[in-house]
Amino acid sequence: MASSTAQTITRPEPATHRLTVLVALADAQRAEQLADALAASDDLAPALAGSGVGQMADVAVADEAGLESRVVSSATPIVLLSRRAGSERGAADNVLAVLPVSADGLLIAAAARLAASGYRVGKAPPSEVAHGDFHDDELAGEETPDDNQPRPALSPREAEVLALLAEGAPNKIIARRLNISVHTAKFHVAAILIKLGAANRTDAIAIAMRQGLVLV
């Protein structure tokens, strides 16, 4: 009798597309630090201005000097780091997100993912409501008619994600608990950070607690 040997076939996991992020900042040291921070994300591949990837970048992170230097293609979505409030007015058409220069790597990475996918988001101080001009019903909450309304409008899904953030859940756990992809979880987290005007997840939870959006 011929003996058969069972073989286990392991299918390789599909490769994750890495977004090429061009970092174009006047401060070279800040640019290097930001590039290092973005490189910590497994879906982002940062490159400094002058590396020759300007025309090939999926998205760019730039300051006013970076915009003026024209190292960023006019077709490349831009996350603008600005010191001037309201500087998004009159900015280039391809500036899809405006954040303060003090924004941390997590928030910049979140905005870069959204901008690379064509979502236009706005900047707001932590005490104000940030309106994201999203174009997907799953990501967008209802628009807030009154700018003085204390609570930002979160979609039901964003509310669920926020509750899990308050529990300290990382993106993989959020995805598993809500039966969504990790990529979609990242989008929801990004939307929440921007709508709350939060600098990071901890800040988002603190703001949400003050707003009465979550109880921890």
C-alpha positions in Angstrom: 0.0 0.0 0.0 1.4 3.3 -1.0 1.8 5.7 1.8 0.7 9.3 1.4 2.3 12.2 3.2 0.0 15.1 4.1 1.3 18.4 3.1 0.3 21.7 4.5 0.1 24.5 2.0 0.6 27.9 3.5 -0.9 30.7 1.4 1.1 33.9 1.7 -0.8 36.9 3.1 -1.5 39.6 0.6 1.1 42.4 0.7 0.0 45.6 2.3 0.3 48.6 0.0 2.5 51.1 1.6 1.7 54.8 0.9 4.7 56.8 -0.2 4.7 59.9 2.0 6.9 62.8 0.9 8.0 64.9 3.9 8.8 68.5 2.8 9.5 70.7 5.8 11.9 73.7 6.1 13.3 72.3 9.4 15.5 69.4 8.4 15.7 68.0 11.9 11.9 68.1 12.3 11.5 66.5 8.9 13.8 63.6 9.9 12.0 63.1 13.2 8.6 63.0 11.4 9.9 60.6 8.8 11.1 58.3 11.5 7.7 58.5 13.3 5.8 57.8 10.1 8.1 54.8 9.3 6.8 53.2 12.5 3.5 52.6 10.7 3.6 49.4 8.6 1.5 51.0 5.8 3.5 54.2 5.3 6.8 54.7 3.5 8.1 58.2 4.2 10.8 59.9 2.1 12.4 63.3 2.6 12.2 66.0 0.0 15.1 65.8 -2.4 15.1 62.0 -2.4 13.6 62.0 -6.0 10.2 60.6 -5.1 8.3 63.9 -5.4 6.3 63.0 -8.5 5.7 59.5 -7.3 4.5 60.2 -3.8 0.9 59.2 -2.8 0.7 62.0 -0.3 2.9 64.8 1.0 3.4 66.4 4.4 4.6 69.9 4.0 4.8 73.3 5.6 4.4 76.7 3.9 8.0 76.6 2.9 7.5 73.2 1.4 4.6 74.4 -0.7 6.6 77.4 -1.9 9.6 75.3 -2.9 7.3 73.4 -5.3 9.0 70.1 -4.5 5.5 68.6 -4.2 3.6 67.8 -7.4 0.5 69.8 -7.9 -1.4 66.5 -8.2 -0.2 65.1 -4.9 -2.6 65.4 -1.9 -1.0 67.5 0.8 -1.2 67.5 4.6 -0.2 71.1 5.5 1.5 71.8 8.9 0.7 75.4 9.6 1.5 77.9 12.3 -1.2 80.3 11.1 -4.8 79.7 12.1 -7.1 79.7 9.1 -4.2 79.3 6.6 -6.2 76.6 4.8 -8.1 79.5 3.2 -6.4 80.3 -0.1 -4.1 77.3 0.1 -3.4 75.1 -2.9 -6.3 73.0 -4.2 -4.4 69.8 -3.4 -4.1 70.8 0.3 -6.6 68.3 1.8 -5.7 68.6 5.5 -4.4 71.3 7.7 -2.9 70.5 11.1 -0.9 72.5 13.6 2.9 72.2 13.4 2.8 70.6 16.9 0.6 67.7 15.8 2.2 64.4 16.7 3.1 61.6 14.3 0.0 59.6 14.9 -2.3 62.4 13.9 -0.2 63.3 10.9 -0.2 59.7 9.8 -4.0 59.6 10.2 -4.4 62.7 8.1 -2.0 61.4 5.5 -4.0 58.2 5.1 -7.3 60.2 4.7 -5.7 62.7 2.3 -4.2 60.0 0.2 -7.7 58.5 -0.2 -9.1 61.8 -1.3 -10.8 62.9 1.9 -10.6 66.6 2.8 -10.4 67.3 6.5 -10.1 70.5 8.5 -8.2 71.8 11.5 -9.7 73.0 14.7 -8.3 73.9 18.2 -9.0 71.1 20.8 -11.8 73.1 22.3 -13.7 73.5 19.1 -15.6 71.2 16.8 -13.6 70.0 13.8 -15.7 69.3 10.7 -14.3 66.7 8.3 -15.6 66.9 4.8 -15.7 63.2 4.2 -17.3 61.6 1.2 -18.2 58.2 2.6 -21.3 57.5 4.6 -19.6 55.0 6.8 -16.9 57.6 7.8 -18.9 60.8 8.0 -21.1 61.8 10.8 -23.9 64.3 10.5 -22.8 67.9 10.0 -23.1 70.2 13.0 -25.2 73.2 12.1 -24.0 75.4 14.9 -20.2 75.9 15.4 -20.9 76.6 19.1 -22.4 73.2 19.7 -20.2 71.6 22.3 -20.4 68.0 21.0 -19.0 67.0 17.7 -21.2 64.8 15.5 -19.9 61.2 15.4 -21.4 58.5 13.3 -22.7 55.4 15.1 -19.6 53.5 13.9 -17.3 56.2 15.2 -19.1 56.1 18.5 -18.4 52.4 18.7 -14.7 52.9 17.8 -14.4 55.7 20.4 -15.8 53.4 23.1 -13.1 50.8 22.3 -10.4 53.5 22.2 -11.5 54.4 25.7 -10.8 50.8 26.7 -7.3 51.1 25.3 -8.0 48.8 22.3 -5.4 49.0 19.4 -6.6 49.0 15.8 -6.3 45.3 15.4 -8.6 44.7 18.4 -11.0 47.4 17.2 -11.2 45.7 13.8 -11.8 42.2 15.3 -14.5 43.4 17.8 -16.4 45.4 15.1 -15.7 42.8 12.3 -14.1 45.4 10.1 -10.7 45.6 8.4 -7.7 47.1 10.2 -7.5 49.6 7.4 -11.1 50.7 8.0 -10.4 50.9 11.8 -7.5 53.3 11.1 -9.9 55.5 9.0 -12.4 55.7 11.9 -9.7 56.5 14.4 -8.4 59.2 12.1 -11.8 60.7 11.7 -12.4 60.7 15.5 -9.0 62.4 16.2 -9.7 65.1 13.7 -13.4 65.7 14.6 -12.4 66.0 18.3 -9.3 68.2 17.5 -7.2 65.7 19.4 -3.4 65.4 19.2 -3.4 61.6 20.0 -5.6 58.8 21.3 -5.1 59.7 24.9 -6.1 63.3 24.1 -9.1 62.1 22.2 -10.3 60.0 25.2 -9.8 63.0 27.6 -11.7 65.3 25.2 -14.5 62.7 24.8 -14.8 62.3 28.6 -15.1 66.1 29.0 -17.7 66.2 26.2 -19.6 63.3 27.8 -19.2 61.2 24.8 -17.7 58.3 26.8 -17.8 57.1 30.4 -14.6 55.5 31.6 
